[in-house]
Amino acid sequence: MYDIIGDIHGQADKLEALLSNMGYEEVNGVYQHPERTLISVGDLVDRGSQQRLSVDIIRRMVESGNALCIMGNHEFNAVAWATQDKNGNYLREHSQKNFEQHEAFLKEAEQDPTWYADTIAWFKTLPMYLDLPNLRVVHACWHRPSLEVLANYATNGVLHENAWVPANTKHHELFNAIEVLCKGWEVTLPEGYSFLDKSKHRRTEIRTRWWREAHPHYRELAIGVDDINNLPDAKIPGAAMPGYDNKKPLFIGHYWMQGKPCVQTDHIACVDWSAGKDGPMVGYRLNGQPLRNAQFYTSEKADAVSF
């Protein structure tokens, strides 16, 4: 069976603590478990101080058959930052804002250009999602129409080489699909409304708790907004959330959850509980369904979360 872990963001110490708490042991430089396979929801890089070690731990596990890993939006952005189109323009603009978001990875990676180039090449092999017999994994939002678009540009969720330009071209169907899959279901705020995100950048769109189909209200569904009073006290017009078919358990990351780890529904669990900042790194041990809060592990203690 599988253990699914959340966004790492260069926090190798927390990653190793979580792996130890979940019964993984390092053997010949590779963390492994006698009975289980690890799955990372992506976002290995940016923010933390242990970028290279974080990548190397997961990559060694993947290449030895002890883990699977999907692409998060930070791996996607890292590839785009390092990739040029036919005119020599980088697919992700080298703006100050984008550099600040990517600085921790670049500072460490560029100390070894060979490792950096090899890591970017490895990132390009990561699938955007997993649809396994007993579970599904996507970084932010499971959205069937977006997955159908992706299928035209990818094989088993891995982007074709010639898909990277359209994937980074605003308003292209592939760009829009990846925005949903890797960043979530977003809703544009009415004119005059905005808020500052965790990086102090002003936003006019909110990420939503897309798994909730009831109460389509800005303040009810917004996620990642420190002060919901900055949002309209009103229903979202015509905003039907994409929902989920509940055919298999689904695991997501991305959302910087806070508090005690808990499932979002009987079939959906987020495993990103802000390890990239001051929160613990979190893993979920899948042992059937419905999903249960007691199956969470954290980097902070050796036992499963107690409820």
Secondary structure as the mmCIF struct_conf table of DSSP 4:
data_model
#
loop_
_struct_conf.conf_type_id
_struct_conf.id
_struct_conf.beg_label_comp_id
_struct_conf.beg_label_asym_id
_struct_conf.beg_label_seq_id
_struct_conf.end_label_comp_id
_struct_conf.end_label_asym_id
_struct_conf.end_label_seq_id
STRN STRN1 TYR A 2 ILE A 5
TURN_TY1_P TURN_TY1_P1 HIS A 9 GLY A 10
HELX_RH_AL_P HELX_RH_AL_P1 ALA A 12 ASN A 21
TURN_TY1_P TURN_TY1_P2 MET A 22 GLY A 23
STRN STRN2 GLU A 25 VAL A 27
TURN_TY1_P TURN_TY1_P3 ASN A 28 GLY A 29
STRN STRN3 VAL A 30 GLN A 32
BEND BEND1 PRO A 34 GLU A 35
STRN STRN4 THR A 37 SER A 40
BEND BEND2 GLY A 42 GLY A 42
BEND BEND3 VAL A 45 SER A 49
HELX_RH_AL_P HELX_RH_AL_P2 GLN A 51 GLU A 63
TURN_TY1_P TURN_TY1_P4 SER A 64 GLY A 65
BEND BEND4 ASN A 66 ASN A 66
STRN STRN5 ALA A 67 CYS A 69
HELX_RH_AL_P HELX_RH_AL_P3 ASN A 73 ALA A 82
STRN STRN6 GLN A 84 GLN A 84
TURN_TY1_P TURN_TY1_P5 LYS A 86 ASN A 87
BEND BEND5 GLY A 88 GLY A 88
STRN STRN7 TYR A 90 TYR A 90
BEND BEND6 LEU A 91 ARG A 92
HELX_RH_AL_P HELX_RH_AL_P4 GLN A 96 ALA A 109
TURN_TY1_P TURN_TY1_P6 GLU A 110 GLN A 111
BEND BEND7 ASP A 112 ASP A 112
HELX_RH_AL_P HELX_RH_AL_P5 PRO A 113 PHE A 123
TURN_TY1_P TURN_TY1_P7 LYS A 124 THR A 125
BEND BEND8 LEU A 126 LEU A 126
BEND BEND9 MET A 128 MET A 128
STRN STRN8 TYR A 129 LEU A 132
TURN_TY1_P TURN_TY1_P8 PRO A 133 ASN A 134
STRN STRN9 LEU A 135 VAL A 138
BEND BEND10 HIS A 139 ALA A 140
HELX_RH_AL_P HELX_RH_AL_P6 ARG A 144 LEU A 150
TURN_TY1_P TURN_TY1_P9 ALA A 151 TYR A 153
STRN STRN10 ALA A 154 THR A 155
TURN_TY1_P TURN_TY1_P10 ASN A 156 GLY A 157
STRN STRN11 VAL A 158 LEU A 159
HELX_LH_PP_P HELX_LH_PP_P1 HIS A 160 HIS A 160
HELX_RH_3T_P HELX_RH_3T_P1 GLU A 161 ALA A 163
HELX_RH_AL_P HELX_RH_AL_P7 TRP A 164 ALA A 167
TURN_TY1_P TURN_TY1_P11 ASN A 168 ASN A 168
BEND BEND11 THR A 169 THR A 169
TURN_TY1_P TURN_TY1_P12 LYS A 170 HIS A 171
BEND BEND12 HIS A 172 HIS A 172
HELX_RH_AL_P HELX_RH_AL_P8 GLU A 173 LYS A 183
STRN STRN12 GLU A 186 THR A 188
HELX_LH_PP_P HELX_LH_PP_P2 LEU A 189 PRO A 190
TURN_TY1_P TURN_TY1_P13 GLU A 191 GLY A 192
STRN STRN13 PHE A 195 LEU A 196
TURN_TY1_P TURN_TY1_P14 LYS A 198 SER A 199
BEND BEND13 LYS A 200 LYS A 200
STRN STRN14 ARG A 202 ARG A 203
BEND BEND14 THR A 204 THR A 204
STRN STRN15 GLU A 205 THR A 208
TURN_TY1_P TURN_TY1_P15 TRP A 210 TRP A 211
BEND BEND15 ALA A 214 ALA A 214
STRN STRN16 HIS A 217 HIS A 217
HELX_RH_AL_P HELX_RH_AL_P9 TYR A 218 LEU A 221
STRN STRN17 ALA A 222 ILE A 223
BEND BEND16 GLY A 224 GLY A 224
BEND BEND17 ASP A 226 ASP A 226
HELX_RH_3T_P HELX_RH_3T_P2 ILE A 228 ASN A 230
BEND BEND18 LEU A 231 LEU A 231
BEND BEND19 ASP A 233 ALA A 234
STRN STRN18 LYS A 235 LYS A 235
HELX_LH_PP_P HELX_LH_PP_P3 ILE A 236 ILE A 236
TURN_TY1_P TURN_TY1_P16 PRO A 237 GLY A 238
BEND BEND20 LYS A 247 LYS A 248
STRN STRN19 LEU A 250 ILE A 252
BEND BEND21 TYR A 255 TYR A 255
BEND BEND22 GLY A 259 LYS A 260
BEND BEND23 GLN A 264 HIS A 267
STRN STRN20 ILE A 268 CYS A 270
BEND BEND24 TRP A 273 SER A 274
TURN_TY1_P TURN_TY1_P17 ALA A 275 ASP A 278
BEND BEND25 GLY A 279 GLY A 279
HELX_LH_PP_P HELX_LH_PP_P4 PRO A 280 MET A 281
STRN STRN21 VAL A 282 ARG A 285
BEND BEND26 GLY A 288 PRO A 290
HELX_RH_3T_P HELX_RH_3T_P3 ASN A 293 GLN A 295
STRN STRN22 PHE A 296 THR A 298
TURN_TY1_P TURN_TY1_P18 SER A 299 GLU A 300
BEND BEND27 ALA A 302 ASP A 303
HELX_LH_PP_P HELX_LH_PP_P5 ALA A 304 SER A 306
#
